Amino acid sequence: MARGWLLASIALGLVLGGVFAAYPLIDLEVARLFFDDRGAKFPIATTYEWNLVRQIANWIPFLLLVPALFALLRKIVFPGSKMLIAPSVVIFLVGSFIVGPGLTTNLLLKDHWGRPRPHQVQQFAGAADFQPWWRPGGACERNCSFVSGEASQAFWVVAPASLAPAQIRPIAMGLYFLLLDPIRRNDARLEKLIQRASIALHRNTAALLSGAGTAMAHAGSTLRHTGHHLHKRIACL
């Protein structure tokens, strides 16, 4: 059932993407339903209650990441302890979120695609030209309208790549293929790697702090010697 739902969602996304590509003005007509011509604004965008709902929804994916992040940070701080969550699951969850909503959506597309948001286009009291979703370029410089950050986070939550059929797992999410596939999964080896990296981090941090402490002690000694010398010179005046 889960696999069927995922395939149906992908198919629906492809169909809707094709419809909006062929008839881009649908985008404007839908947005117009929420636009107030008299106030020249989208009222819901300035309503406290709806903004609160949006903020809460935006926090849900991050809250779901908390257990995995906690397990990883605990292992880094205490390298000898056993991970509370399987390391393959931790790396898969954190890595898929970074690669998907993090790098692909917010870093690669939203700041470089250039598609203006509805309130920026001329049809809704803005100054920019309307652009269909498939056409890169436009007046928007950062945090633009394609792709949707909220939609990508929602897709990460409700349709993780672990639900994909085995045949398309490498395509749907390479991290699943590398980490969670039963043939390749090796949590003991991954935990040892994380433990070694954590110990190395501890050693490097200790060496850095020790070097900084030595340098500060040397600087303090130099300043103390200089102060005594100046004090003697002043006393002789």
C-alpha positions in Angstrom: 0.0 0.0 0.0 2.8 2.4 0.9 4.6 1.7 -2.4 1.4 2.1 -4.3 0.8 5.5 -2.6 4.3 6.6 -3.4 4.1 5.7 -7.1 0.6 7.4 -7.2 2.1 10.5 -5.7 4.9 10.6 -8.2 2.5 10.1 -11.1 0.2 12.8 -9.8 3.1 15.2 -9.5 4.2 14.5 -13.1 0.6 15.1 -14.3 0.2 18.3 -12.4 3.6 19.5 -13.4 2.7 18.9 -17.1 -0.7 20.7 -16.7 0.9 23.8 -15.1 3.6 23.8 -17.7 1.1 23.7 -20.5 -1.4 26.1 -18.9 0.7 28.4 -16.6 -2.0 30.9 -16.2 -3.8 28.5 -13.8 -1.1 29.5 -11.3 -2.3 33.1 -11.5 -6.0 32.3 -11.3 -5.5 30.2 -8.2 -3.4 32.8 -6.5 -6.0 35.5 -7.4 -8.5 33.7 -5.2 -6.4 34.7 -2.2 -5.6 38.3 -3.3 -7.4 41.4 -2.0 -7.5 43.9 -4.8 -8.5 46.8 -2.5 -5.7 46.2 -0.1 -3.3 45.1 -2.9 -2.1 42.2 -0.7 -2.6 38.6 0.2 -4.5 38.9 3.6 -3.6 35.4 4.8 0.1 36.2 4.5 -0.3 38.9 7.2 -2.7 37.0 9.4 -1.2 35.9 12.8 -3.1 32.7 13.1 -2.2 31.4 9.6 1.4 32.4 10.0 1.5 30.5 13.3 0.2 27.4 11.6 2.8 27.8 8.9 5.6 28.1 11.5 4.4 25.1 13.4 4.3 23.1 10.2 7.8 24.2 9.2 9.1 22.9 12.5 7.7 19.4 12.2 10.5 18.0 9.9 13.2 19.5 12.3 11.5 17.9 15.3 11.5 14.5 13.5 15.2 14.9 13.0 15.9 15.6 16.7 16.3 11.9 17.8 18.7 11.2 14.9 20.7 14.3 15.6 20.8 13.6 19.3 22.0 10.0 18.7 24.8 11.3 16.4 25.9 14.2 18.7 25.9 11.8 21.7 28.2 9.4 19.8 30.5 12.3 18.9 30.7 13.6 22.5 31.0 10.1 24.0 32.7 8.0 21.3 32.8 4.8 23.4 29.0 4.7 24.0 26.7 2.7 21.9 24.5 4.6 19.5 20.8 4.8 20.6 19.7 4.6 16.9 21.2 2.5 14.2 23.9 4.6 12.5 22.7 3.7 9.0 19.3 5.1 9.9 20.8 8.2 11.5 23.0 9.0 8.5 20.1 8.2 6.1 17.7 10.6 7.8 20.2 13.4 8.3 21.8 13.0 4.9 18.5 12.8 3.0 17.3 16.0 4.7 20.5 17.8 3.9 20.6 16.6 0.3 16.9 17.2 -0.4 15.3 20.2 1.3 18.7 21.6 2.4 21.0 21.6 -0.6 18.8 20.9 -3.6 15.8 23.0 -2.6 17.1 25.9 -0.6 20.7 26.2 -1.8 20.6 25.1 -5.4 17.1 26.0 -6.7 15.4 28.7 -4.6 18.4 31.1 -4.8 19.2 30.5 -8.4 16.0 29.7 -10.3 14.8 33.3 -10.1 11.0 32.7 -10.3 9.2 35.6 -8.6 6.8 34.9 -5.8 3.1 35.9 -6.4 3.3 39.1 -4.4 6.3 40.2 -6.6 4.5 39.9 -10.0 2.7 42.7 -11.8 -0.7 40.9 -11.6 -0.6 41.3 -7.8 0.7 44.8 -7.4 4.4 43.8 -7.9 6.9 44.8 -10.5 8.3 41.5 -11.8 7.1 39.5 -14.9 5.3 36.3 -14.2 7.3 33.2 -14.9 6.0 29.6 -15.3 7.6 27.1 -13.0 9.7 25.4 -15.6 11.4 28.6 -16.9 14.5 29.7 -14.9 15.4 33.3 -14.6 13.5 36.3 -13.4 13.6 39.2 -11.0 13.8 37.2 -7.8 17.4 37.1 -6.4 17.0 34.8 -3.4 14.4 32.7 -1.6 12.4 32.5 -4.8 9.1 30.7 -5.7 10.6 27.5 -7.1 10.8 25.1 -5.6 8.7 25.3 -2.5 10.6 24.8 0.7 7.6 23.7 2.6 6.5 21.3 -0.1 10.0 19.6 -0.2 10.0 19.3 3.6 6.6 17.8 3.6 7.6 15.3 0.9 10.6 14.3 3.0 8.3 13.6 5.9 5.4 11.7 4.3 7.2 10.0 1.4 10.7 8.9 2.5 12.8 7.0 0.0 12.7 3.9 2.3 9.1 3.3 0.9 10.3 3.1 -2.6 10.4 -0.3 -4.4 13.8 -1.9 -4.4 14.1 -1.4 -8.2 14.2 2.4 -7.9 15.8 2.9 -4.6 19.2 3.9 -6.1 17.3 6.5 -8.2 15.0 7.7 -5.4 17.7 8.1 -2.8 21.3 7.0 -3.1 21.7 7.1 0.6 19.2 4.4 1.1 21.0 2.2 -1.4 24.3 2.8 0.3 23.2 2.6 3.9 19.9 0.8 4.5 19.9 -1.9 1.8 20.0 -5.2 3.7 22.9 -6.5 1.7 25.1 -3.5 2.3 23.9 -2.4 5.7 26.6 -2.7 8.4 25.8 -0.7 11.5 28.7 -2.1 13.5 31.2 -0.8 10.9 29.5 2.5 10.6 29.4 3.0 14.4 33.2 2.2 14.5 33.8 4.8 11.8 31.8 7.4 13.7 33.6 6.4 17.0 37.0 6.8 15.3 36.0 10.2 13.8 34.7 11.3 17.3 38.0 10.3 19.0 40.0 12.1 16.3 37.8 15.2 16.8 38.4 15.0 20.6 42.2 14.7 20.1 42.4 17.5 17.6 40.2 19.7 19.8 42.4 18.9 22.9 45.6 19.6 20.9 44.1 22.9 19.6 43.1 24.0 23.1 46.4 23.0 24.5 48.3 24.9 21.8 46.0 27.9 22.4 46.6 27.7 26.2 50.4 27.5 25.7 50.3 30.5 23.4 48.3 32.4 25.9 50.6 31.4 28.7 53.6 32.5 26.7 51.9 35.8 25.8 51.0 36.3 29.5 54.6 35.7 30.5 55.9 38.2 27.9 53.4 40.8 29.1 54.3 40.2 32.7 58.0 40.6 32.0 57.3 43.8 29.9 55.2 45.2 32.7 57.9 44.6 35.3 60.5 46.2 33.1 58.2 49.3 32.5 57.5 49.5 36.3 61.2 49.6 37.0 61.9 52.3 34.4 59.0 54.4 35.8 60.3 54.0 39.3 63.7 55.3 38.3 62.3 58.5 36.8 
